[in-house]
Amino acid sequence: MAELRTYQAFPTAGAAYPLLALLREHQIPFETVYDRPPFDVNFGHAASNPRLEVKLYPADFETVRRLEEAANQPQADTLAPDYYLLAFSTDELFEVLTKADEWSSFDVTLARQLLRERGHDVSADVVRLLRRNRLQVLARPEESQRAWILAGYLMALLGGLLAVFIGWHLYSHQKQLHDGSQRPAFTASDRQHGRNILVLGCIGALVWLGLSLYAGF
């Protein structure tokens, strides 16, 4: 059975209310998880502020986007004259469409409407092409994690359990794309190094544990 995956994250439960109301209205299965952002792919520290994640089945992602766009349209038609997106250039509006995963659904709907009013082709086919190109960019693996690979091998030789975590992360970590699909976060070479570090880390930890027990007798 398909796994529920994060569709959108919100800083507060109140910010998520319009989406949750829409999901309930159309009887689309969802789950909410109030949690802190995950450890990032470059081993940076996670942000301290918790967030509310709304999870859907990947097959429903596109349906919900269309429902959000339809729900946003009346708001876009009665927009305040000083709304910041109105001052965006055409290139900036196309960037909003291209990087829709970085903007609210309302801003994406409004950007498309403004571009249409300016005479640009933002048909469904164009939007699908922009999203497909964006997915290809986001699906690219991260740059080689040379420093962490070196640290992992060193920790493995020293018997540190940190090597097991580094190896597991490099080998198995996946990043989720905005269509709900997942891709390996690192290159095939880095994943192979991660596997090696994971194995060596486990062996190193067992060896040092055995030596410690032996020395204790």
C-alpha positions in Angstrom: 0.0 0.0 0.0 1.2 3.5 -0.8 2.8 5.5 2.0 1.5 8.9 3.2 4.1 11.6 2.4 4.4 15.2 3.3 2.4 17.5 0.9 3.0 20.8 2.7 4.4 22.0 6.0 3.0 24.9 8.0 4.4 27.0 10.9 1.1 26.8 12.8 -2.1 24.7 12.8 -4.0 27.8 11.9 -2.0 28.3 8.7 -2.9 24.8 7.7 -6.7 25.2 8.3 -7.7 26.2 4.7 -6.0 23.1 3.3 -7.4 20.8 6.0 -10.9 22.1 5.4 -10.5 21.5 1.6 -9.3 17.9 2.2 -12.2 17.2 4.6 -14.7 18.8 2.1 -13.6 16.5 -0.7 -13.0 13.5 1.6 -9.3 13.1 0.6 -7.4 11.0 3.1 -4.7 12.8 5.0 -2.7 12.8 8.2 -1.2 15.6 10.2 2.1 15.3 12.1 3.3 18.0 14.4 7.1 17.7 14.4 10.4 19.4 14.0 12.0 19.6 10.5 14.2 16.6 9.7 18.0 16.6 9.8 19.0 18.1 6.4 20.9 16.2 3.8 24.1 18.1 4.4 24.2 17.1 8.1 23.3 20.6 9.2 21.3 21.2 12.4 17.5 21.0 12.1 15.6 24.2 12.8 14.3 24.5 16.3 10.8 25.6 15.4 8.2 22.8 15.1 5.9 22.6 12.2 2.7 20.9 11.2 3.1 18.6 8.3 0.1 17.6 6.2 0.6 14.2 4.6 -1.2 12.8 1.6 -1.0 9.8 -0.7 1.3 10.7 -3.6 -1.5 9.8 -6.1 -3.6 12.7 -4.6 -1.0 15.4 -4.8 -2.0 16.7 -8.2 -5.7 16.5 -7.4 -5.2 18.6 -4.3 -3.2 21.2 -6.2 -6.1 21.6 -8.7 -8.6 21.9 -5.8 -6.4 24.5 -4.2 -6.1 26.5 -7.4 -9.9 26.5 -7.8 -10.4 27.6 -4.2 -7.8 30.3 -4.5 -9.3 31.9 -7.6 -12.0 34.0 -5.9 -9.4 35.4 -3.5 -7.1 36.3 -6.4 -10.0 38.2 -8.0 -10.6 40.4 -5.0 -6.9 41.0 -4.1 -5.7 44.0 -2.2 -4.0 46.5 -4.5 -0.8 46.5 -2.5 -0.3 42.7 -2.5 3.4 42.2 -3.0 3.1 39.8 -5.9 1.6 42.6 -8.1 4.9 44.3 -8.2 6.7 41.2 -9.5 8.2 41.3 -13.0 7.3 38.8 -15.6 10.5 36.8 -15.0 9.8 36.8 -11.3 6.3 35.5 -11.8 7.5 32.7 -14.0 10.0 31.9 -11.3 7.1 31.5 -8.8 5.5 29.1 -11.2 8.7 27.2 -11.8 9.5 26.9 -8.1 5.9 26.4 -7.0 7.2 24.1 -4.2 8.7 27.2 -2.5 5.6 29.3 -2.6 2.1 29.1 -1.2 -0.6 27.7 -3.4 -2.3 31.1 -3.4 0.8 32.8 -4.7 1.2 30.2 -7.4 -2.4 30.7 -8.5 -2.1 34.5 -8.5 1.2 34.4 -10.5 -0.4 32.3 -13.2 -3.4 34.7 -13.3 -1.1 37.7 -13.6 1.0 36.2 -16.3 -2.2 35.3 -18.2 -3.3 38.9 -17.9 0.0 40.0 -19.3 -0.5 37.9 -22.4 1.7 34.9 -21.6 1.0 31.3 -22.3 0.5 29.6 -18.9 -1.7 26.8 -20.1 -1.9 23.4 -18.3 0.7 22.0 -20.7 3.2 24.9 -20.0 2.7 24.5 -16.2 3.3 20.7 -16.5 6.5 21.3 -18.4 7.7 23.8 -15.8 7.0 21.3 -13.0 8.7 18.5 -14.9 11.8 20.6 -15.4 11.7 21.6 -11.8 11.5 17.9 -10.7 14.5 17.1 -12.8 16.5 19.8 -11.1 15.4 18.8 -7.6 16.0 15.1 -8.3 19.7 15.7 -8.9 21.9 14.2 -6.1 23.7 16.5 -3.7 27.3 17.4 -4.3 29.8 14.8 -3.1 30.1 14.7 0.7 33.9 14.3 0.7 34.4 15.7 4.2 31.7 13.4 5.8 33.0 10.4 3.8 36.5 11.0 5.2 35.1 11.5 8.7 33.1 8.4 8.4 36.1 6.2 7.5 38.1 7.7 10.3 35.4 7.1 12.8 35.0 3.6 11.6 38.7 2.9 12.2 38.3 4.4 15.7 35.3 2.2 16.4 33.0 5.2 16.9 29.2 4.6 16.5 29.0 7.9 14.7 30.5 6.1 11.7 27.4 3.8 11.6 25.1 6.9 11.5 27.2 8.6 8.8 27.3 5.5 6.7 23.6 4.7 7.1 22.7 8.3 6.2 24.9 8.5 3.1 23.7 5.1 1.9 20.0 5.3 2.6 18.8 8.9 2.8 16.1 9.8 0.4 14.8 13.3 -0.5 11.1 13.8 -1.3 10.1 15.8 -4.4 7.0 17.9 -4.6 5.1 15.3 -6.5 5.4 12.9 -3.6 8.1 10.7 -5.2 11.5 10.1 -3.5 15.0 10.0 -4.9 18.4 9.1 -3.4 19.9 12.2 -1.9 23.5 11.4 -2.8 25.4 10.2 -5.8 25.9 6.4 -6.4 29.6 6.8 -5.5 28.7 8.5 -2.1 26.1 5.9 -1.4 28.7 3.1 -2.0 31.1 4.9 0.4 28.2 5.1 2.9 27.6 1.4 2.6 31.3 0.7 3.2 31.4 3.1 6.2 28.3 1.4 7.6 29.8 -2.0 7.4 33.2 -0.9 8.7 31.6 1.1 11.5 29.7 -2.0 12.7 32.8 -4.1 12.6 34.9 -1.5 14.3 32.3 -1.0 17.1 32.2 -4.8 17.7 36.0 -5.0 17.7 36.4 -2.2 20.2 33.5 -3.7 22.3 35.3 -7.1 22.3 38.6 -5.5 23.3 37.0 -3.5 26.1 35.3 -6.7 27.5 38.5 -8.6 27.2 40.5 -5.9 29.0 37.9 -6.0 31.8 38.5 -9.6 32.6 
